[in-house]
Amino acid sequence: MATEIPMVTAEERDWATAAARARDISSWDRTTDVLVGGYGGAGVCAAIEVAEAGVDVLAVERRESGGGTTITSGGQLYIGGGTSLQKELGYEDSPEEMLKYLLAFCGPAADEEKCRYYCERSPAHYDWMVEHGVPFRSAFFPPSEGTIPEGDEGLMYTGSELGYPYREIAKPAPRGHTAKRPGMNAGLVLMTSLLEAGEKAGVKVAYKSVLERVVMDEEGRVVGAIATVDGVEQSIRARRGVLLTTGGFIHDRGMVERFAPRILGCFPPLGENTEDGSGIRIGMGAGGAVIRMDESSIVMPFAPPRDLLRGIFFNRLGQRFIAEDLYQCELGDAVVMHQDGVAYLLLDSEIGPENSMGAQVCAKGSLEEIEQALGVPATGLAHTVEQYNRFAAEGEDPLFHKHPNWIRPLDKPPYKVLDISLDKCAFPTFTLGGLWTKSTGEVMDIEGNVIPGLYAAGRTSSGFPAAGYNSGMAVADCTFFGRVAGQTAAAVAPAD
Ligand SMILES: Cc1cc2nc3c(=O)[nH]c(=O)nc-3n(C[C@H](O)[C@H](O)[C@H](O)COP(=O)(O)OP(=O)(O)OC[C@H]3O[C@@H](n4cnc5c(N)ncnc54)[C@H](O)[C@@H]3O)c2cc1C
């Protein structure tokens, strides 16, 4: 097998899984039109689109069954712009308002083309889900109770739409759509429905089959792949191309060290252990560029109970650093990326300390005693609390604009402090960086040229939540851009 690597950056060359050369293959073991590598959230949606276009599709899936991380997930989908469920429940939304929010949230420098493409087609993506058997219950879960219902309500807020500054940038609307789930998790309901739809559409799947590398011809086109099927290496010709949907790289410690070192301390990795970057490395081996590799979703699941939002975060200097009511991944990012992983939550005697992230009380008493116990400079915390309480009495937070619903003076000592630092609590994390793709799913090289015959979607690519993540954006991005990549590949003229 040849080991030539097309033009890539030096960094990528170290990590790429070199493509094989078509001229070294005397006869193919198998032929299909579109080969999908990985049959999880993005893979099944891609394959359904290809099959429904009447084009032959084969998915190779390394496990004994499909579903990937998506089947284990919360199954929340960030869909909006005026879906039929939003309308039914009386919530106004439009692609324009949704776009304003995404551009503000998925930054810095959000991928405007991808965000716009998604917002315009988002209501139709909801309809597609329903048409493909995913059930949603027409009921709203109020934000005062959180972002993850214990029941099976279909619509909820799953981000920072009501938080500052987002509520002033875009008209807030609930966009978390979650499958109806009697006694099951929503990811299971979602993926069971989609896997059934794939079967109905005629998708062929080879399980226990690992995609190893792509095969390229002399013109630099991806014309097939090498896969290990039931332990035997096979060459599979793909007349319209290969679509990579193997998930992200949170489980490859070496890749995390190289590309996203700032999340090395985050634990546990959020995702199945198949998210080891194999598809990203295979794409790099075909000359695909990678972008936003250091972006991630760092979850800090400190509330429920929502009452904890009435407390205030402070850092090692005793200063607040963010509004406590923002989405949990924005909080996680703030603690890990901007506070060196050290943060505390101050509560008075009327709040907590029960919490859902396993944080322990690390100090209690007066503010002075807490400063001494934590090594906070004298009066640092007292000054913060004095200033917070002065404005909280009027229901205001001039520094960070926490929503008035969560503001009241912290004036009922004794106080207690939860240690919410990185080394004390769970900060589940998954990666958001990956292959550089157009909205069509075509993979690009470092100069922005499309690599013919190569497509990617889901966490293998850098999607619309390229930086800045709300719950539901990963599965929405995987399923939507998986579908688009499938449509693109199916429409290509087949190689002879
Ligand atoms: C507990 C949990 C809850 C979550 N909740 C949500 C949520 O509610 N909403 C949300 O948006 N996101 C959520 N996420 C994140 C989200 O689920 C994932 O980012 C997303 O589902 C990944 O989808 P994917 O299609 O890229 O990968 P996957 O669904 O993991 O699919 C990849 C598939 O490729 C296969 N594969 C891997 N390598 C190879 C190879 N070399 N050859 C062949 N097959 C291969 C894998 O076995 C797998 O089946 C959650 C994650 C977790 C872990």
PDBQT file of the ligand as one rigid body, heavy atoms in Angstrom, charges set to zero:
ROOT
HETATM    1  C1  LIG A 501     -24.279  11.342  27.268  1.00  0.00    +0.000 C 
HETATM    2  C2  LIG A 501     -24.283  12.286  26.091  1.00  0.00    +0.000 A 
HETATM    3  C3  LIG A 501     -25.357  13.127  25.907  1.00  0.00    +0.000 A 
HETATM    4  C4  LIG A 501     -25.363  14.001  24.822  1.00  0.00    +0.000 A 
HETATM    5  N1  LIG A 501     -26.474  14.736  24.612  1.00  0.00    +0.000 NA
HETATM    6  C5  LIG A 501     -26.555  15.509  23.511  1.00  0.00    +0.000 A 
HETATM    7  C6  LIG A 501     -27.764  16.158  23.178  1.00  0.00    +0.000 A 
HETATM    8  O1  LIG A 501     -28.785  16.001  23.845  1.00  0.00    +0.000 OA
HETATM    9  N2  LIG A 501     -27.782  16.960  22.086  1.00  0.00    +0.000 N 
HETATM   10  C7  LIG A 501     -26.668  17.147  21.304  1.00  0.00    +0.000 A 
HETATM   11  O2  LIG A 501     -26.739  17.900  20.335  1.00  0.00    +0.000 OA
HETATM   12  N3  LIG A 501     -25.520  16.494  21.572  1.00  0.00    +0.000 NA
HETATM   13  C8  LIG A 501     -25.438  15.670  22.633  1.00  0.00    +0.000 A 
HETATM   14  N4  LIG A 501     -24.293  14.970  22.867  1.00  0.00    +0.000 N 
HETATM   15  C9  LIG A 501     -23.212  15.033  21.872  1.00  0.00    +0.000 C 
HETATM   16  C10 LIG A 501     -23.634  14.277  20.609  1.00  0.00    +0.000 C 
HETATM   17  O3  LIG A 501     -24.375  13.125  20.983  1.00  0.00    +0.000 OA
HETATM   18  C11 LIG A 501     -22.489  13.854  19.695  1.00  0.00    +0.000 C 
HETATM   19  O4  LIG A 501     -21.578  14.911  19.495  1.00  0.00    +0.000 OA
HETATM   20  C12 LIG A 501     -23.031  13.406  18.339  1.00  0.00    +0.000 C 
HETATM   21  O5  LIG A 501     -24.118  12.529  18.521  1.00  0.00    +0.000 OA
HETATM   22  C13 LIG A 501     -21.966  12.745  17.477  1.00  0.00    +0.000 C 
HETATM   23  O6  LIG A 501     -22.585  12.253  16.306  1.00  0.00    +0.000 OA
HETATM   24  P1  LIG A 501     -21.716  11.685  15.085  1.00  0.00    +0.000 P 
HETATM   25  O7  LIG A 501     -22.672  11.262  14.055  1.00  0.00    +0.000 OA
HETATM   26  O8  LIG A 501     -20.662  12.654  14.695  1.00  0.00    +0.000 OA
HETATM   27  O9  LIG A 501     -20.962  10.454  15.718  1.00  0.00    +0.000 OA
HETATM   28  P2  LIG A 501     -21.562   9.074  16.270  1.00  0.00    +0.000 P 
HETATM   29  O10 LIG A 501     -23.006   9.145  16.505  1.00  0.00    +0.000 OA
HETATM   30  O11 LIG A 501     -20.672   8.649  17.378  1.00  0.00    +0.000 OA
HETATM   31  O12 LIG A 501     -21.365   8.096  15.040  1.00  0.00    +0.000 OA
HETATM   32  C14 LIG A 501     -20.081   7.699  14.611  1.00  0.00    +0.000 C 
HETATM   33  C15 LIG A 501     -20.136   6.216  14.218  1.00  0.00    +0.000 C 
HETATM   34  O13 LIG A 501     -18.934   5.881  13.520  1.00  0.00    +0.000 OA
HETATM   35  C16 LIG A 501     -18.473   4.604  13.974  1.00  0.00    +0.000 C 
HETATM   36  N5  LIG A 501     -17.026   4.573  13.691  1.00  0.00    +0.000 N 
HETATM   37  C17 LIG A 501     -16.034   5.256  14.320  1.00  0.00    +0.000 A 
HETATM   38  N6  LIG A 501     -14.859   5.023  13.712  1.00  0.00    +0.000 NA
HETATM   39  C18 LIG A 501     -15.117   4.178  12.674  1.00  0.00    +0.000 A 
HETATM   40  C19 LIG A 501     -14.316   3.598  11.653  1.00  0.00    +0.000 A 
HETATM   41  N7  LIG A 501     -13.003   3.866  11.527  1.00  0.00    +0.000 N 
HETATM   42  N8  LIG A 501     -14.903   2.740  10.767  1.00  0.00    +0.000 NA
HETATM   43  C20 LIG A 501     -16.242   2.463  10.847  1.00  0.00    +0.000 A 
HETATM   44  N9  LIG A 501     -17.041   3.005  11.791  1.00  0.00    +0.000 NA
HETATM   45  C21 LIG A 501     -16.488   3.875  12.678  1.00  0.00    +0.000 A 
HETATM   46  C22 LIG A 501     -18.853   4.579  15.435  1.00  0.00    +0.000 C 
HETATM   47  O14 LIG A 501     -18.903   3.252  15.923  1.00  0.00    +0.000 OA
HETATM   48  C23 LIG A 501     -20.220   5.271  15.406  1.00  0.00    +0.000 C 
HETATM   49  O15 LIG A 501     -21.267   4.359  15.211  1.00  0.00    +0.000 OA
HETATM   50  C24 LIG A 501     -24.250  14.072  23.937  1.00  0.00    +0.000 A 
HETATM   51  C25 LIG A 501     -23.179  13.210  24.116  1.00  0.00    +0.000 A 
HETATM   52  C26 LIG A 501     -23.199  12.305  25.168  1.00  0.00    +0.000 A 
HETATM   53  C27 LIG A 501     -22.070  11.343  25.315  1.00  0.00    +0.000 C 
ENDROOT
TORSDOF 0
